[in-house]
Amino acid sequence: MSSSDRHHLRPLDQPCTVTVHTDKHGEPVHVRLPGKPARQVEAVRERWRIDDEWWRKPISREYIAVVLDDGRALTLYHDLVDGSWYTQKG
């Protein structure tokens, strides 16, 4: 990687805690971002899971890319270790 390439790298923003209501199958139904009204989840586009670093501090997350009723695309993750929900911008 050249030094000019390194200038284009940037860290991810810190995760933001969100409130997610799920149905009986664990599918997200409503999402509320801090200071905003709850929005309905219109579609789930993709989901994937990451389990890593079990030898240090366990990381187990389920990521879900959703579309909200206002058209906004949002990537959520559910921390399966502590049960919290987050969103994180790249």
PDB file of N, CA, C and O in Angstrom:
ATOM      1  N   MET A   1       0.850  -1.175   0.000  1.00  0.00           N
ATOM      2  CA  MET A   1       0.000   0.000   0.000  1.00  0.00           C
ATOM      3  C   MET A   1       0.890   1.231   0.000  1.00  0.00           C
ATOM      4  O   MET A   1       1.785   1.358   0.835  1.00  0.00           O
ATOM      5  N   SER A   2       0.648   2.116  -0.916  1.00  0.00           N
ATOM      6  CA  SER A   2       1.443   3.332  -0.992  1.00  0.00           C
ATOM      7  C   SER A   2       0.971   4.329   0.065  1.00  0.00           C
ATOM      8  O   SER A   2      -0.118   4.197   0.624  1.00  0.00           O
ATOM      9  N   SER A   3       1.805   5.318   0.323  1.00  0.00           N
ATOM     10  CA  SER A   3       1.427   6.320   1.333  1.00  0.00           C
ATOM     11  C   SER A   3       0.200   7.107   0.897  1.00  0.00           C
ATOM     12  O   SER A   3      -0.583   7.539   1.743  1.00  0.00           O
ATOM     13  N   SER A   4       0.014   7.305  -0.419  1.00  0.00           N
ATOM     14  CA  SER A   4      -1.178   8.032  -0.865  1.00  0.00           C
ATOM     15  C   SER A   4      -2.444   7.211  -0.630  1.00  0.00           C
ATOM     16  O   SER A   4      -3.503   7.780  -0.364  1.00  0.00           O
ATOM     17  N   ASP A   5      -2.350   5.862  -0.726  1.00  0.00           N
ATOM     18  CA  ASP A   5      -3.506   5.009  -0.438  1.00  0.00           C
ATOM     19  C   ASP A   5      -3.908   5.101   1.022  1.00  0.00           C
ATOM     20  O   ASP A   5      -5.097   5.072   1.339  1.00  0.00           O
ATOM     21  N   ARG A   6      -2.943   5.211   1.905  1.00  0.00           N
ATOM     22  CA  ARG A   6      -3.239   5.276   3.334  1.00  0.00           C
ATOM     23  C   ARG A   6      -4.047   6.520   3.690  1.00  0.00           C
ATOM     24  O   ARG A   6      -4.803   6.508   4.661  1.00  0.00           O
ATOM     25  N   HIS A   7      -3.896   7.578   2.926  1.00  0.00           N
ATOM     26  CA  HIS A   7      -4.637   8.806   3.211  1.00  0.00           C
ATOM     27  C   HIS A   7      -6.121   8.649   2.908  1.00  0.00           C
ATOM     28  O   HIS A   7      -6.928   9.447   3.385  1.00  0.00           O
ATOM     29  N   HIS A   8      -6.497   7.652   2.136  1.00  0.00           N
ATOM     30  CA  HIS A   8      -7.895   7.418   1.799  1.00  0.00           C
ATOM     31  C   HIS A   8      -8.581   6.485   2.788  1.00  0.00           C
ATOM     32  O   HIS A   8      -9.798   6.311   2.733  1.00  0.00           O
ATOM     33  N   LEU A   9      -7.817   5.887   3.686  1.00  0.00           N
ATOM     34  CA  LEU A   9      -8.405   5.015   4.692  1.00  0.00           C
ATOM     35  C   LEU A   9      -8.960   5.862   5.824  1.00  0.00           C
ATOM     36  O   LEU A   9      -8.371   6.873   6.205  1.00  0.00           O
ATOM     37  N   ARG A  10     -10.092   5.444   6.353  1.00  0.00           N
ATOM     38  CA  ARG A  10     -10.648   6.151   7.502  1.00  0.00           C
ATOM     39  C   ARG A  10     -11.313   5.136   8.411  1.00  0.00           C
ATOM     40  O   ARG A  10     -11.861   4.139   7.940  1.00  0.00           O
ATOM     41  N   PRO A  11     -11.269   5.382   9.696  1.00  0.00           N
ATOM     42  CA  PRO A  11     -11.896   4.432  10.615  1.00  0.00           C
ATOM     43  C   PRO A  11     -13.414   4.508  10.537  1.00  0.00           C
ATOM     44  O   PRO A  11     -13.985   5.518  10.124  1.00  0.00           O
ATOM     45  N   LEU A  12     -14.048   3.426  10.938  1.00  0.00           N
ATOM     46  CA  LEU A  12     -15.499   3.413  11.028  1.00  0.00           C
ATOM     47  C   LEU A  12     -15.954   4.288  12.187  1.00  0.00           C
ATOM     48  O   LEU A  12     -15.245   4.429  13.184  1.00  0.00           O
ATOM     49  N   ASP A  13     -17.126   4.867  12.053  1.00  0.00           N
ATOM     50  CA  ASP A  13     -17.709   5.611  13.167  1.00  0.00           C
ATOM     51  C   ASP A  13     -18.002   4.644  14.308  1.00  0.00           C
ATOM     52  O   ASP A  13     -18.156   3.442  14.092  1.00  0.00           O
ATOM     53  N   GLN A  14     -18.075   5.172  15.504  1.00  0.00           N
ATOM     54  CA  GLN A  14     -18.424   4.352  16.657  1.00  0.00           C
ATOM     55  C   GLN A  14     -19.864   3.869  16.511  1.00  0.00           C
ATOM     56  O   GLN A  14     -20.716   4.598  16.002  1.00  0.00           O
ATOM     57  N   PRO A  15     -20.137   2.644  16.954  1.00  0.00           N
ATOM     58  CA  PRO A  15     -21.521   2.152  16.883  1.00  0.00           C
ATOM     59  C   PRO A  15     -22.456   3.024  17.711  1.00  0.00           C
ATOM     60  O   PRO A  15     -22.066   3.586  18.735  1.00  0.00           O
ATOM     61  N   CYS A  16     -23.686   3.122  17.248  1.00  0.00           N
ATOM     62  CA  CYS A  16     -24.721   3.898  17.923  1.00  0.00           C
ATOM     63  C   CYS A  16     -25.794   2.921  18.403  1.00  0.00           C
ATOM     64  O   CYS A  16     -26.303   2.119  17.619  1.00  0.00           O
ATOM     65  N   THR A  17     -26.132   2.988  19.679  1.00  0.00           N
ATOM     66  CA  THR A  17     -27.170   2.117  20.223  1.00  0.00           C
ATOM     67  C   THR A  17     -28.522   2.522  19.658  1.00  0.00           C
ATOM     68  O   THR A  17     -28.853   3.707  19.611  1.00  0.00           O
ATOM     69  N   VAL A  18     -29.304   1.534  19.230  1.00  0.00           N
ATOM     70  CA  VAL A  18     -30.649   1.771  18.713  1.00  0.00           C
ATOM     71  C   VAL A  18     -31.614   0.832  19.420  1.00  0.00           C
ATOM     72  O   VAL A  18     -31.211  -0.181  19.992  1.00  0.00           O
ATOM     73  N   THR A  19     -32.888   1.182  19.373  1.00  0.00           N
ATOM     74  CA  THR A  19     -33.922   0.319  19.928  1.00  0.00           C
ATOM     75  C   THR A  19     -34.573  -0.430  18.771  1.00  0.00           C
ATOM     76  O   THR A  19     -35.041   0.180  17.810  1.00  0.00           O
ATOM     77  N   VAL A  20     -34.597  -1.749  18.870  1.00  0.00           N
ATOM     78  CA  VAL A  20     -35.185  -2.581  17.819  1.00  0.00           C
ATOM     79  C   VAL A  20     -36.249  -3.468  18.448  1.00  0.00           C
ATOM     80  O   VAL A  20     -35.995  -4.154  19.438  1.00  0.00           O
ATOM     81  N   HIS A  21     -37.434  -3.450  17.868  1.00  0.00           N
ATOM     82  CA  HIS A  21     -38.501  -4.363  18.281  1.00  0.00           C
ATOM     83  C   HIS A  21     -38.577  -5.458  17.237  1.00  0.00           C
ATOM     84  O   HIS A  21     -38.595  -5.186  16.036  1.00  0.00           O
ATOM     85  N   THR A  22     -38.621  -6.687  17.696  1.00  0.00           N
ATOM     86  CA  THR A  22     -38.647  -7.831  16.787  1.00  0.00           C
ATOM     87  C   THR A  22     -39.963  -8.586  16.920  1.00  0.00           C
ATOM     88  O   THR A  22     -40.684  -8.441  17.906  1.00  0.00           O
ATOM     89  N   ASP A  23     -40.260  -9.397  15.903  1.00  0.00           N
ATOM     90  CA  ASP A  23     -41.428 -10.257  15.987  1.00  0.00           C
ATOM     91  C   ASP A  23     -41.053 -11.541  16.719  1.00  0.00           C
ATOM     92  O   ASP A  23     -39.931 -11.661  17.211  1.00  0.00           O
ATOM     93  N   LYS A  24     -41.961 -12.493  16.798  1.00  0.00           N
ATOM     94  CA  LYS A  24     -41.716 -13.718  17.560  1.00  0.00           C
ATOM     95  C   LYS A  24     -40.627 -14.592  16.943  1.00  0.00           C
ATOM     96  O   LYS A  24     -40.142 -15.524  17.584  1.00  0.00           O
ATOM     97  N   HIS A  25     -40.240 -14.294  15.695  1.00  0.00           N
ATOM     98  CA  HIS A  25     -39.175 -15.046  15.033  1.00  0.00           C
ATOM     99  C   HIS A  25     -37.829 -14.325  15.113  1.00  0.00           C
ATOM    100  O   HIS A  25     -36.832 -14.804  14.572  1.00  0.00           O
ATOM    101  N   GLY A  26     -37.803 -13.183  15.783  1.00  0.00           N
ATOM    102  CA  GLY A  26     -36.571 -12.415  15.917  1.00  0.00           C
ATOM    103  C   GLY A  26     -36.286 -11.466  14.768  1.00  0.00           C
ATOM    104  O   GLY A  26     -35.207 -10.877  14.704  1.00  0.00           O
ATOM    105  N   GLU A  27     -37.252 -11.309  13.847  1.00  0.00           N
ATOM    106  CA  GLU A  27     -37.081 -10.394  12.720  1.00  0.00           C
ATOM    107  C   GLU A  27     -37.357  -8.963  13.179  1.00  0.00           C
ATOM    108  O   GLU A  27     -38.337  -8.726  13.885  1.00  0.00           O
ATOM    109  N   PRO A  28     -36.503  -7.994  12.788  1.00  0.00           N
ATOM    110  CA  PRO A  28     -36.760  -6.608  13.183  1.00  0.00           C
ATOM    111  C   PRO A  28     -38.035  -6.073  12.539  1.00  0.00           C
ATOM    112  O   PRO A  28     -38.259  -6.246  11.341  1.00  0.00           O
ATOM    113  N   VAL A  29     -38.864  -5.422  13.346  1.00  0.00           N
ATOM    114  CA  VAL A  29     -40.134  -4.868  12.885  1.00  0.00           C
ATOM    115  C   VAL A  29     -40.100  -3.338  12.932  1.00  0.00           C
ATOM    116  O   VAL A  29     -40.557  -2.680  11.997  1.00  0.00           O
ATOM    117  N   HIS A  30     -39.563  -2.772  14.012  1.00  0.00           N
ATOM    118  CA  HIS A  30     -39.437  -1.333  14.194  1.00  0.00           C
ATOM    119  C   HIS A  30     -38.036  -1.014  14.683  1.00  0.00           C
ATOM    120  O   HIS A  30     -37.437  -1.782  15.435  1.00  0.00           O
ATOM    121  N   VAL A  31     -37.516   0.137  14.244  1.00  0.00           N
ATOM    122  CA  VAL A  31     -36.200   0.619  14.664  1.00  0.00           C
ATOM    123  C   VAL A  31     -36.365   2.059  15.115  1.00  0.00           C
ATOM    124  O   VAL A  31     -36.996   2.864  14.431  1.00  0.00           O
ATOM    125  N   ARG A  32     -35.793   2.382  16.271  1.00  0.00           N
ATOM    126  CA  ARG A  32     -35.806   3.778  16.728  1.00  0.00           C
ATOM    127  C   ARG A  32     -34.376   4.235  16.950  1.00  0.00           C
ATOM    128  O   ARG A  32     -33.670   3.730  17.824  1.00  0.00           O
ATOM    129  N   LEU A  33     -33.963   5.203  16.139  1.00  0.00           N
ATOM    130  CA  LEU A  33     -32.651   5.822  16.288  1.00  0.00           C
ATOM    131  C   LEU A  33     -32.748   6.863  17.407  1.00  0.00           C
ATOM    132  O   LEU A  33     -33.831   7.394  17.653  1.00  0.00           O
ATOM    133  N   PRO A  34     -31.648   7.162  18.081  1.00  0.00           N
ATOM    134  CA  PRO A  34     -31.701   8.138  19.178  1.00  0.00           C
ATOM    135  C   PRO A  34     -32.300   9.470  18.730  1.00  0.00           C
ATOM    136  O   PRO A  34     -31.886  10.044  17.722  1.00  0.00           O
ATOM    137  N   GLY A  35     -33.275   9.950  19.492  1.00  0.00           N
ATOM    138  CA  GLY A  35     -33.901  11.240  19.227  1.00  0.00           C
ATOM    139  C   GLY A  35     -34.853  11.258  18.048  1.00  0.00           C
ATOM    140  O   GLY A  35     -35.316  12.325  17.646  1.00  0.00           O
ATOM    141  N   LYS A  36     -35.153  10.097  17.489  1.00  0.00           N
ATOM    142  CA  LYS A  36     -36.030  10.021  16.315  1.00  0.00           C
ATOM    143  C   LYS A  36     -37.223   9.137  16.635  1.00  0.00           C
ATOM    144  O   LYS A  36     -37.147   8.293  17.528  1.00  0.00           O
ATOM    145  N   PRO A  37     -38.338   9.323  15.909  1.00  0.00           N
ATOM    146  CA  PRO A  37     -39.470   8.413  16.106  1.00  0.00           C
ATOM    147  C   PRO A  37     -39.152   7.041  15.525  1.00  0.00           C
ATOM    148  O   PRO A  37     -38.293   6.915  14.652  1.00  0.00           O
ATOM    149  N   ALA A  38     -39.840   6.024  16.006  1.00  0.00           N
ATOM    150  CA  ALA A  38     -39.651   4.658  15.500  1.00  0.00           C
ATOM    151  C   ALA A  38     -40.080   4.591  14.041  1.00  0.00           C
ATOM    152  O   ALA A  38     -41.056   5.223  13.636  1.00  0.00           O
ATOM    153  N   ARG A  39     -39.339   3.816  13.262  1.00  0.00           N
ATOM    154  CA  ARG A  39     -39.658   3.591  11.853  1.00  0.00           C
ATOM    155  C   ARG A  39     -39.912   2.108  11.644  1.00  0.00           C
ATOM    156  O   ARG A  39     -39.278   1.264  12.277  1.00  0.00           O
ATOM    157  N   GLN A  40     -40.831   1.800  10.765  1.00  0.00           N
ATOM    158  CA  GLN A  40     -41.139   0.408  10.458  1.00  0.00           C
ATOM    159  C   GLN A  40     -40.106  -0.141   9.478  1.00  0.00           C
ATOM    160  O   GLN A  40     -39.660   0.565   8.573  1.00  0.00           O
ATOM    161  N   VAL A  41     -39.735  -1.393   9.663  1.00  0.00           N
ATOM    162  CA  VAL A  41     -38.851  -2.074   8.724  1.00  0.00           C
ATOM    163  C   VAL A  41     -39.705  -2.586   7.572  1.00  0.00           C
ATOM    164  O   VAL A  41     -40.609  -3.398   7.773  1.00  0.00           O
ATOM    165  N   GLU A  42     -39.416  -2.111   6.367  1.00  0.00           N
ATOM    166  CA  GLU A  42     -40.162  -2.512   5.179  1.00  0.00           C
ATOM    167  C   GLU A  42     -39.582  -3.780   4.549  1.00  0.00           C
ATOM    168  O   GLU A  42     -40.322  -4.610   4.021  1.00  0.00           O
ATOM    169  N   ALA A  43     -38.258  -3.927   4.607  1.00  0.00           N
ATOM    170  CA  ALA A  43     -37.619  -5.083   3.970  1.00  0.00           C
ATOM    171  C   ALA A  43     -36.288  -5.389   4.644  1.00  0.00           C
ATOM    172  O   ALA A  43     -35.584  -4.496   5.116  1.00  0.00           O
ATOM    173  N   VAL A  44     -35.970  -6.664   4.672  1.00  0.00           N
ATOM    174  CA  VAL A  44     -34.641  -7.113   5.085  1.00  0.00           C
ATOM    175  C   VAL A  44     -33.916  -7.491   3.801  1.00  0.00           C
ATOM    176  O   VAL A  44     -34.352  -8.380   3.071  1.00  0.00           O
ATOM    177  N   ARG A  45     -32.804  -6.809   3.531  1.00  0.00           N
ATOM    178  CA  ARG A  45     -32.058  -7.047   2.295  1.00  0.00           C
ATOM    179  C   ARG A  45     -31.061  -8.187   2.424  1.00  0.00           C
ATOM    180  O   ARG A  45     -30.892  -8.991   1.507  1.00  0.00           O
ATOM    181  N   GLU A  46     -30.403  -8.243   3.578  1.00  0.00           N
ATOM    182  CA  GLU A  46     -29.328  -9.219   3.743  1.00  0.00           C
ATOM    183  C   GLU A  46     -29.069  -9.407   5.225  1.00  0.00           C
ATOM    184  O   GLU A  46     -29.327  -8.519   6.038  1.00  0.00           O
ATOM    185  N   ARG A  47     -28.554 -10.580   5.558  1.00  0.00           N
ATOM    186  CA  ARG A  47     -28.120 -10.809   6.943  1.00  0.00           C
ATOM    187  C   ARG A  47     -26.902 -11.697   6.919  1.00  0.00           C
ATOM    188  O   ARG A  47     -26.748 -12.560   6.055  1.00  0.00           O
ATOM    189  N   TRP A  48     -26.033 -11.463   7.895  1.00  0.00           N
ATOM    190  CA  TRP A  48     -24.844 -12.277   8.049  1.00  0.00           C
ATOM    191  C   TRP A  48     -24.418 -12.252   9.501  1.00  0.00           C
ATOM    192  O   TRP A  48     -24.847 -11.399  10.278  1.00  0.00           O
ATOM    193  N   ARG A  49     -23.574 -13.195   9.852  1.00  0.00           N
ATOM    194  CA  ARG A  49     -23.166 -13.338  11.248  1.00  0.00           C
ATOM    195  C   ARG A  49     -21.653 -13.395  11.339  1.00  0.00           C
ATOM    196  O   ARG A  49     -20.979 -13.972  10.485  1.00  0.00           O
ATOM    197  N   ILE A  50     -21.135 -12.785  12.394  1.00  0.00           N
ATOM    198  CA  ILE A  50     -19.699 -12.805  12.666  1.00  0.00           C
ATOM    199  C   ILE A  50     -19.493 -13.330  14.075  1.00  0.00           C
ATOM    200  O   ILE A  50     -20.062 -12.813  15.036  1.00  0.00           O
ATOM    201  N   ASP A  51     -18.674 -14.358  14.181  1.00  0.00           N
ATOM    202  CA  ASP A  51     -18.229 -14.897  15.469  1.00  0.00           C
ATOM    203  C   ASP A  51     -16.715 -14.893  15.408  1.00  0.00           C
ATOM    204  O   ASP A  51     -16.128 -15.542  14.542  1.00  0.00           O
ATOM    205  N   ASP A  52     -16.072 -14.168  16.320  1.00  0.00           N
ATOM    206  CA  ASP A  52     -14.631 -14.001  16.221  1.00  0.00           C
ATOM    207  C   ASP A  52     -14.008 -13.736  17.586  1.00  0.00           C
ATOM    208  O   ASP A  52     -14.694 -13.425  18.560  1.00  0.00           O
ATOM    209  N   GLU A  53     -12.708 -13.869  17.623  1.00  0.00           N
ATOM    210  CA  GLU A  53     -11.868 -13.568  18.787  1.00  0.00           C
ATOM    211  C   GLU A  53     -12.332 -14.261  20.052  1.00  0.00           C
ATOM    212  O   GLU A  53     -12.267 -13.684  21.138  1.00  0.00           O
ATOM    213  N   TRP A  54     -12.790 -15.470  19.925  1.00  0.00           N
ATOM    214  CA  TRP A  54     -13.249 -16.231  21.083  1.00  0.00           C
ATOM    215  C   TRP A  54     -12.147 -16.430  22.113  1.00  0.00           C
ATOM    216  O   TRP A  54     -12.438 -16.642  23.291  1.00  0.00           O
ATOM    217  N   TRP A  55     -10.893 -16.367  21.696  1.00  0.00           N
ATOM    218  CA  TRP A  55      -9.784 -16.584  22.620  1.00  0.00           C
ATOM    219  C   TRP A  55      -9.470 -15.347  23.456  1.00  0.00           C
ATOM    220  O   TRP A  55      -8.730 -15.437  24.436  1.00  0.00           O
ATOM    221  N   ARG A  56     -10.012 -14.210  23.086  1.00  0.00           N
ATOM    222  CA  ARG A  56      -9.796 -12.979  23.851  1.00  0.00           C
ATOM    223  C   ARG A  56     -11.095 -12.559  24.533  1.00  0.00           C
ATOM    224  O   ARG A  56     -11.378 -12.927  25.673  1.00  0.00           O
ATOM    225  N   LYS A  57     -11.855 -11.789  23.800  1.00  0.00           N
ATOM    226  CA  LYS A  57     -13.171 -11.342  24.265  1.00  0.00           C
ATOM    227  C   LYS A  57     -14.153 -11.756  23.177  1.00  0.00           C
ATOM    228  O   LYS A  57     -14.005 -11.331  22.031  1.00  0.00           O
ATOM    229  N   PRO A  58     -15.135 -12.558  23.498  1.00  0.00           N
ATOM    230  CA  PRO A  58     -16.033 -13.079  22.450  1.00  0.00           C
ATOM    231  C   PRO A  58     -16.744 -11.968  21.679  1.00  0.00           C
ATOM    232  O   PRO A  58     -17.232 -10.995  22.254  1.00  0.00           O
ATOM    233  N   ILE A  59     -16.786 -12.147  20.366  1.00  0.00           N
ATOM    234  CA  ILE A  59     -17.561 -11.278  19.484  1.00  0.00           C
ATOM    235  C   ILE A  59     -18.523 -12.174  18.730  1.00  0.00           C
ATOM    236  O   ILE A  59     -18.110 -13.077  18.002  1.00  0.00           O
ATOM    237  N   SER A  60     -19.785 -11.924  18.906  1.00  0.00           N
ATOM    238  CA  SER A  60     -20.810 -12.686  18.207  1.00  0.00           C
ATOM    239  C   SER A  60     -21.902 -11.698  17.828  1.00  0.00           C
ATOM    240  O   SER A  60     -22.641 -11.213  18.685  1.00  0.00           O
ATOM    241  N   ARG A  61     -21.996 -11.402  16.520  1.00  0.00           N
ATOM    242  CA  ARG A  61     -22.930 -10.384  16.039  1.00  0.00           C
ATOM    243  C   ARG A  61     -23.701 -10.903  14.838  1.00  0.00           C
ATOM    244  O   ARG A  61     -23.162 -11.606  13.983  1.00  0.00           O
ATOM    245  N   GLU A  62     -24.973 -10.539  14.795  1.00  0.00           N
ATOM    246  CA  GLU A  62     -25.767 -10.790  13.614  1.00  0.00           C
ATOM    247  C   GLU A  62     -26.053  -9.432  12.973  1.00  0.00           C
ATOM    248  O   GLU A  62     -26.674  -8.562  13.584  1.00  0.00           O
ATOM    249  N   TYR A  63     -25.596  -9.267  11.743  1.00  0.00           N
ATOM    250  CA  TYR A  63     -25.810  -8.036  10.982  1.00  0.00           C
ATOM    251  C   TYR A  63     -27.038  -8.203  10.111  1.00  0.00           C
ATOM    252  O   TYR A  63     -27.267  -9.268   9.539  1.00  0.00           O
ATOM    253  N   ILE A  64     -27.829  -7.137  10.015  1.00  0.00           N
ATOM    254  CA  ILE A  64     -29.046  -7.172   9.209  1.00  0.00           C
ATOM    255  C   ILE A  64     -29.146  -5.845   8.449  1.00  0.00           C
ATOM    256  O   ILE A  64     -29.245  -4.777   9.054  1.00  0.00           O
ATOM    257  N   ALA A  65     -29.119  -5.929   7.130  1.00  0.00           N
ATOM    258  CA  ALA A  65     -29.300  -4.738   6.292  1.00  0.00           C
ATOM    259  C   ALA A  65     -30.796  -4.609   6.010  1.00  0.00           C
ATOM    260  O   ALA A  65     -31.409  -5.520   5.453  1.00  0.00           O
ATOM    261  N   VAL A  66     -31.378  -3.477   6.398  1.00  0.00           N
ATOM    262  CA  VAL A  66     -32.817  -3.274   6.276  1.00  0.00           C
ATOM    263  C   VAL A  66     -33.121  -2.005   5.489  1.00  0.00           C
ATOM    264  O   VAL A  66     -32.263  -1.143   5.300  1.00  0.00           O
ATOM    265  N   VAL A  67     -34.362  -1.919   5.038  1.00  0.00           N
ATOM    266  CA  VAL A  67     -34.902  -0.694   4.439  1.00  0.00           C
ATOM    267  C   VAL A  67     -36.070  -0.281   5.320  1.00  0.00           C
ATOM    268  O   VAL A  67     -36.966  -1.079   5.595  1.00  0.00           O
ATOM    269  N   LEU A  68     -36.054   0.981   5.763  1.00  0.00           N
ATOM    270  CA  LEU A  68     -37.111   1.504   6.622  1.00  0.00           C
ATOM    271  C   LEU A  68     -38.246   2.086   5.785  1.00  0.00           C
ATOM    272  O   LEU A  68     -38.098   2.277   4.577  1.00  0.00           O
ATOM    273  N   ASP A  69     -39.367   2.365   6.422  1.00  0.00           N
ATOM    274  CA  ASP A  69     -40.545   2.866   5.709  1.00  0.00           C
ATOM    275  C   ASP A  69     -40.359   4.246   5.099  1.00  0.00           C
ATOM    276  O   ASP A  69     -41.185   4.672   4.292  1.00  0.00           O
ATOM    277  N   ASP A  70     -39.292   4.959   5.464  1.00  0.00           N
ATOM    278  CA  ASP A  70     -38.996   6.249   4.837  1.00  0.00           C
ATOM    279  C   ASP A  70     -37.999   6.107   3.686  1.00  0.00           C
ATOM    280  O   ASP A  70     -37.548   7.104   3.122  1.00  0.00           O
ATOM    281  N   GLY A  71     -37.652   4.847   3.336  1.00  0.00           N
ATOM    282  CA  GLY A  71     -36.732   4.585   2.238  1.00  0.00           C
ATOM    283  C   GLY A  71     -35.272   4.505   2.630  1.00  0.00           C
ATOM    284  O   GLY A  71     -34.422   4.166   1.807  1.00  0.00           O
ATOM    285  N   ARG A  72     -34.977   4.812   3.875  1.00  0.00           N
ATOM    286  CA  ARG A  72     -33.589   4.801   4.336  1.00  0.00           C
ATOM    287  C   ARG A  72     -33.072   3.367   4.449  1.00  0.00           C
ATOM    288  O   ARG A  72     -33.750   2.495   4.992  1.00  0.00           O
ATOM    289  N   ALA A  73     -31.857   3.131   3.929  1.00  0.00           N
ATOM    290  CA  ALA A  73     -31.185   1.848   4.098  1.00  0.00           C
ATOM    291  C   ALA A  73     -30.317   1.945   5.350  1.00  0.00           C
ATOM    292  O   ALA A  73     -29.629   2.943   5.562  1.00  0.00           O
ATOM    293  N   LEU A  74     -30.356   0.916   6.162  1.00  0.00           N
ATOM    294  CA  LEU A  74     -29.663   0.934   7.443  1.00  0.00           C
ATOM    295  C   LEU A  74     -29.095  -0.447   7.716  1.00  0.00           C
ATOM    296  O   LEU A  74     -29.755  -1.457   7.471  1.00  0.00           O
ATOM    297  N   THR A  75     -27.873  -0.490   8.223  1.00  0.00           N
ATOM    298  CA  THR A  75     -27.302  -1.764   8.640  1.00  0.00           C
ATOM    299  C   THR A  75     -27.288  -1.797  10.160  1.00  0.00           C
ATOM    300  O   THR A  75     -26.668  -0.958  10.814  1.00  0.00           O
ATOM    301  N   LEU A  76     -27.980  -2.777  10.699  1.00  0.00           N
ATOM    302  CA  LEU A  76     -28.057  -2.987  12.143  1.00  0.00           C
ATOM    303  C   LEU A  76     -27.166  -4.158  12.508  1.00  0.00           C
ATOM    304  O   LEU A  76     -26.887  -5.021  11.676  1.00  0.00           O
ATOM    305  N   TYR A  77     -26.719  -4.186  13.760  1.00  0.00           N
ATOM    306  CA  TYR A  77     -26.189  -5.444  14.253  1.00  0.00           C
ATOM    307  C   TYR A  77     -26.678  -5.695  15.664  1.00  0.00           C
ATOM    308  O   TYR A  77     -26.798  -4.785  16.485  1.00  0.00           O
ATOM    309  N   HIS A  78     -26.955  -6.963  15.915  1.00  0.00           N
ATOM    310  CA  HIS A  78     -27.412  -7.431  17.216  1.00  0.00           C
ATOM    311  C   HIS A  78     -26.224  -8.098  17.884  1.00  0.00           C
ATOM    312  O   HIS A  78     -25.723  -9.118  17.408  1.00  0.00           O
ATOM    313  N   ASP A  79     -25.774  -7.515  18.993  1.00  0.00           N
ATOM    314  CA  ASP A  79     -24.676  -8.104  19.755  1.00  0.00           C
ATOM    315  C   ASP A  79     -25.251  -9.300  20.507  1.00  0.00           C
ATOM    316  O   ASP A  79     -26.014  -9.132  21.458  1.00  0.00           O
ATOM    317  N   LEU A  80     -24.887 -10.494  20.084  1.00  0.00           N
ATOM    318  CA  LEU A  80     -25.453 -11.704  20.672  1.00  0.00           C
ATOM    319  C   LEU A  80     -24.822 -12.052  22.017  1.00  0.00           C
ATOM    320  O   LEU A  80     -25.293 -12.954  22.710  1.00  0.00           O
ATOM    321  N   VAL A  81     -23.755 -11.337  22.388  1.00  0.00           N
ATOM    322  CA  VAL A  81     -23.138 -11.541  23.704  1.00  0.00           C
ATOM    323  C   VAL A  81     -23.908 -10.777  24.774  1.00  0.00           C
ATOM    324  O   VAL A  81     -24.236 -11.331  25.823  1.00  0.00           O
ATOM    325  N   ASP A  82     -24.201  -9.482  24.503  1.00  0.00           N
ATOM    326  CA  ASP A  82     -24.893  -8.679  25.541  1.00  0.00           C
ATOM    327  C   ASP A  82     -26.359  -8.358  25.204  1.00  0.00           C
ATOM    328  O   ASP A  82     -27.068  -7.787  26.032  1.00  0.00           O
ATOM    329  N   GLY A  83     -26.819  -8.721  23.993  1.00  0.00           N
ATOM    330  CA  GLY A  83     -28.219  -8.539  23.633  1.00  0.00           C
ATOM    331  C   GLY A  83     -28.583  -7.170  23.100  1.00  0.00           C
ATOM    332  O   GLY A  83     -29.745  -6.932  22.772  1.00  0.00           O
ATOM    333  N   SER A  84     -27.608  -6.248  23.003  1.00  0.00           N
ATOM    334  CA  SER A  84     -27.883  -4.881  22.522  1.00  0.00           C
ATOM    335  C   SER A  84     -27.938  -4.824  21.001  1.00  0.00           C
ATOM    336  O   SER A  84     -27.392  -5.684  20.311  1.00  0.00           O
ATOM    337  N   TRP A  85     -28.613  -3.786  20.493  1.00  0.00           N
ATOM    338  CA  TRP A  85     -28.696  -3.520  19.062  1.00  0.00           C
ATOM    339  C   TRP A  85     -27.944  -2.225  18.762  1.00  0.00           C
ATOM    340  O   TRP A  85     -27.950  -1.286  19.559  1.00  0.00           O
ATOM    341  N   TYR A  86     -27.291  -2.195  17.584  1.00  0.00           N
ATOM    342  CA  TYR A  86     -26.494  -1.023  17.178  1.00  0.00           C
ATOM    343  C   TYR A  86     -26.654  -0.786  15.679  1.00  0.00           C
ATOM    344  O   TYR A  86     -27.084  -1.662  14.929  1.00  0.00           O
ATOM    345  N   THR A  87     -26.294   0.424  15.274  1.00  0.00           N
ATOM    346  CA  THR A  87     -26.076   0.743  13.873  1.00  0.00           C
ATOM    347  C   THR A  87     -24.715   1.402  13.805  1.00  0.00           C
ATOM    348  O   THR A  87     -24.265   2.029  14.763  1.00  0.00           O
ATOM    349  N   GLN A  88     -24.062   1.254  12.658  1.00  0.00           N
ATOM    350  CA  GLN A  88     -22.727   1.812  12.502  1.00  0.00           C
ATOM    351  C   GLN A  88     -22.538   2.233  11.057  1.00  0.00           C
ATOM    352  O   GLN A  88     -22.754   1.447  10.134  1.00  0.00           O
ATOM    353  N   LYS A  89     -22.132   3.481  10.869  1.00  0.00           N
ATOM    354  CA  LYS A  89     -21.869   3.983   9.529  1.00  0.00           C
ATOM    355  C   LYS A  89     -20.425   3.668   9.170  1.00  0.00           C
ATOM    356  O   LYS A  89     -19.538   3.658  10.024  1.00  0.00           O
ATOM    357  N   GLY A  90     -20.214   3.415   7.893  1.00  0.00           N
ATOM    358  CA  GLY A  90     -18.874   3.111   7.399  1.00  0.00           C
ATOM    359  C   GLY A  90     -18.122   4.363   7.049  1.00  0.00           C
ATOM    360  O   GLY A  90     -16.972   4.291   6.615  1.00  0.00           O
TER     361      GLY A  90
END
